[in-house]
Amino acid sequence: MGGCPIDWPLDIIGRDQSSGKIYQICRHWKNREEWECANGWTRARNATNCEFTKNGKENLTIEFENSNNQSSTVSISVTTEVVTQPPRADPCTIYTYFETIPNQTFKLQEAAVDTLKLWEKVWSIQGWHPVILTVQDAKRHQNYSYFRDRFSSFPTINAKEYELACFMRHVAMATVGGGFLSDYDVLPLYIPRCVKPLSSGKYTVIDRHIPSLVSASGQEYTRIAGLMAEFKWKDHPNLFNQSGRQHVSDMLVMKKLTEDKMARVTVWCWMPST
């Protein structure tokens, strides 16, 4: 028996075995405790989440309870099919990427975790759904090993794991369908809730060439990751030099990509309505 696949959203449909009629039962979203179900019903607390065989079909009884929490339930015995839709950007979600850096002092680790908690809290207050991505998300990309090996080969004056995470966050964003990605120390002052990706999904840097807040489709995140991975940094020795040491960061690579018009730069600003 398999568990739910990692991609999202998942459409769970029921097919009546006698009539062949298809029913939309519910939709499950990864990284949230959310189930969207048809006809005003939600998944019961003790119901089966999502079970299926390798061929995606199995007879199940799925219980739902009324959305106003009435005790009545309904059982539907059907052949279920799990339909995995291509990942797409969720306009109500803000993403960040976090990895613990080995050999950091306890105080630095504690400060990073505290900042991450603050990031979640403030974006939630603004009405967004904050999601923290990790290397496990990046590993879902079909070219994960290639990107990891390329980015790991770049020289840096920082901890290798830190610089690698800065690059790999773009790979992770591709696996969730794109959207807004921010550093976990970027907090919103006033940003409307549920904003579609800017520039029709083209990779867009909000703050000059600094990828502290960016917007893109999933395909664009993969494109940018590819450009970074293949970037010929040795052709620009002055740019990728810090106090006589070679140093390649996603910010410096992005500086060249924006100068060469391979990525867009925009000034993103909203004023509260009065």
C-alpha positions in Angstrom: 0.0 0.0 0.0 1.5 3.3 -1.0 1.2 6.7 0.7 0.3 10.0 -1.0 2.7 11.1 -3.7 4.9 14.1 -2.9 3.6 16.3 -5.8 0.6 18.4 -5.2 -2.2 19.1 -5.6 -3.8 15.7 -5.7 -7.3 15.3 -7.1 -9.0 12.3 -5.6 -11.9 11.2 -7.7 -14.4 8.4 -7.3 -15.8 6.2 -10.1 -19.1 4.4 -9.5 -18.4 0.8 -10.5 -21.9 0.1 -11.8 -22.6 3.3 -13.7 -19.1 4.5 -14.5 -19.9 8.0 -13.3 -17.0 10.0 -11.9 -17.3 12.0 -8.7 -14.9 14.7 -7.6 -14.3 13.7 -4.0 -11.6 16.0 -2.7 -8.3 17.7 -3.3 -5.3 17.4 -1.0 -2.6 20.1 -0.8 1.0 19.2 0.1 2.6 21.1 3.1 -0.8 22.0 4.5 -3.4 20.2 6.6 -6.0 21.1 4.0 -8.5 19.0 2.1 -10.9 20.6 -0.3 -13.9 18.4 -0.8 -17.0 18.6 -3.0 -20.6 19.3 -2.0 -19.7 21.0 1.3 -18.1 17.9 2.8 -14.6 17.8 4.3 -12.5 14.8 5.2 -13.4 13.3 8.5 -10.8 13.4 11.3 -10.6 9.7 11.4 -11.0 9.0 7.7 -8.5 7.6 5.4 -6.2 10.3 4.0 -5.1 8.8 0.7 -4.4 5.2 -0.1 -3.8 3.6 -3.4 -2.0 0.8 -5.1 0.7 1.3 -7.7 -1.8 1.4 -10.5 -3.7 4.1 -8.6 -7.0 2.1 -8.1 -8.4 0.5 -5.1 -11.8 0.0 -3.4 -12.0 2.4 -0.5 -14.6 3.7 1.9 -13.9 7.4 2.6 -15.8 9.1 5.4 -16.6 12.8 5.3 -18.2 15.1 7.8 -20.3 18.2 7.2 -18.4 21.5 7.1 -20.3 22.8 10.1 -19.0 19.9 12.2 -22.2 18.1 12.5 -21.8 14.6 13.7 -23.4 13.0 10.6 -21.1 11.3 8.2 -21.4 9.8 4.8 -19.5 6.8 3.4 -18.7 6.5 -0.3 -17.6 3.1 -1.5 -16.1 3.6 -4.9 -13.0 2.8 -7.0 -10.8 5.8 -6.3 -8.2 7.2 -8.6 -5.5 9.7 -7.6 -4.8 12.3 -10.3 -1.6 14.2 -9.7 -1.7 17.6 -11.4 1.5 19.3 -12.6 2.8 21.6 -9.8 1.8 25.2 -10.2 2.4 28.4 -8.4 0.1 29.0 -5.5 -0.5 32.8 -5.3 -1.3 32.7 -1.6 1.9 31.0 -0.5 5.3 32.5 0.3 8.3 30.2 0.4 11.6 30.3 2.0 14.5 27.8 2.1 16.3 26.7 5.2 19.1 24.2 6.0 21.0 23.9 9.3 24.6 24.8 8.7 27.0 22.3 10.3 29.6 23.5 12.7 27.7 26.7 13.5 27.8 27.8 17.1 24.7 27.2 19.2 23.9 30.9 19.4 24.0 31.2 15.6 21.7 28.2 15.2 19.4 29.5 17.8 19.3 32.9 16.1 18.5 31.4 12.7 15.6 29.3 14.1 14.2 32.4 15.9 14.4 34.4 12.7 12.6 31.6 10.8 9.8 31.5 13.4 9.4 35.3 13.1 9.3 35.0 9.3 6.5 32.5 9.6 4.6 34.6 12.0 4.8 38.0 10.2 3.9 36.5 6.7 1.0 34.7 8.3 -0.3 38.0 9.8 -0.2 39.5 6.4 -2.5 36.7 5.2 0.0 34.6 3.4 0.7 30.9 3.8 4.4 30.5 4.7 6.1 27.3 3.7 9.7 26.3 4.5 11.4 24.3 1.9 14.4 22.1 2.5 16.9 20.0 0.6 14.2 17.2 0.6 12.2 19.4 -1.8 15.2 20.0 -4.0 15.8 16.3 -4.2 12.5 15.9 -6.0 13.9 17.7 -9.0 14.9 15.3 -11.8 18.2 17.0 -12.2 19.0 17.4 -8.5 22.3 15.5 -8.6 23.5 17.6 -11.5 22.7 20.9 -9.8 24.2 19.7 -6.5 27.4 18.7 -8.1 27.8 21.9 -10.2 27.0 24.2 -7.3 29.2 22.3 -4.9 32.1 22.9 -7.2 32.0 26.7 -6.9 34.6 28.2 -4.7 33.4 30.3 -1.8 34.7 32.2 1.3 31.6 31.1 3.2 30.6 27.7 4.6 30.1 25.4 1.6 26.7 24.3 2.9 25.5 27.8 3.2 26.4 28.8 -0.3 25.0 25.5 -1.7 21.7 26.2 0.0 21.5 29.6 -1.6 21.7 28.0 -5.1 19.6 24.9 -4.3 16.6 26.9 -3.2 15.9 27.7 -6.8 15.9 24.0 -7.6 13.5 23.4 -4.7 11.1 26.1 -5.9 10.9 24.4 -9.3 9.4 21.3 -7.6 6.5 23.2 -6.1 5.5 24.9 -9.3 7.2 28.3 -8.5 5.8 31.4 -6.8 7.3 33.9 -4.4 10.6 33.0 -2.7 12.1 35.1 0.1 15.1 35.0 2.4 13.9 34.1 5.9 15.0 37.5 7.1 12.7 39.3 4.7 9.5 40.6 6.3 6.5 42.2 4.6 5.5 45.7 5.6 2.5 45.8 3.2 2.0 43.2 0.6 -1.5 42.2 -0.6 -2.5 38.6 0.0 -2.6 36.2 -2.9 -0.5 37.8 -5.6 0.1 36.0 -8.9 3.8 35.6 -10.1 5.1 38.9 -11.5 5.9 39.4 -15.2 3.7 36.5 -16.4 5.9 34.1 -14.5 9.3 35.3 -15.8 12.0 35.1 -13.2 11.9 38.6 -11.5 14.2 39.9 -8.8 12.5 42.4 -6.5 15.6 44.0 -5.0 18.1 44.9 -7.8 20.2 41.8 -8.4 19.8 40.5 -4.8 17.6 37.4 -4.8 16.2 38.1 -1.3 12.6 38.2 -2.8 12.0 36.8 -6.2 9.0 35.6 -8.3 8.9 33.0 -11.1 7.1 30.0 -12.5 8.5 26.6 -11.8 9.9 26.4 -15.3 11.7 29.7 -14.8 13.3 28.5 -11.6 14.7 25.6 -13.4 15.9 27.8 -16.2 17.7 30.2 -13.8 19.2 27.2 -11.9 20.6 26.0 -15.2 22.0 29.3 -16.1 23.7 29.5 -12.7 25.0 26.0 -12.9 26.6 26.7 -16.3 27.8 30.2 -15.6 31.4 30.8 -16.7 32.5 32.7 -13.6 36.2 32.3 -14.4 35.6 34.8 -17.3 34.9 37.5 -14.7 37.8 37.3 -12.2 37.3 40.7 -10.8 33.7 40.2 -9.9 34.2 36.8 -8.3 37.1 37.9 -6.1 36.8 38.7 -2.4 40.0 40.0 -0.9 42.1 37.9 -3.2 40.0 34.8 -2.9 37.7 33.3 -5.4 34.1 33.5 -4.4 31.0 32.5 -6.3 27.6 33.3 -4.8 24.1 33.3 -6.2 23.9 37.0 -5.7 27.0 37.7 -7.8 25.9 35.4 -10.5 22.5 37.1 -10.5 24.2 40.4 -10.9 25.6 39.3 -14.2 22.4 37.6 -15.3 20.4 40.8 -14.7 23.0 42.9 -16.5 22.8 40.5 -19.4 18.9 40.7 -19.4 18.6 37.0 -18.5 16.6 37.8 -15.4 14.2 40.7 -14.8 14.6 43.4 -12.1 11.6 45.3 -10.9 10.6 47.8 -8.1 7.7 46.2 -6.3 5.7 48.5 -4.2 2.1 48.8 -2.9 0.6 51.4 -0.7 -2.2 50.6 1.7 -5.6 51.7 0.6 -7.1 54.6 2.6 
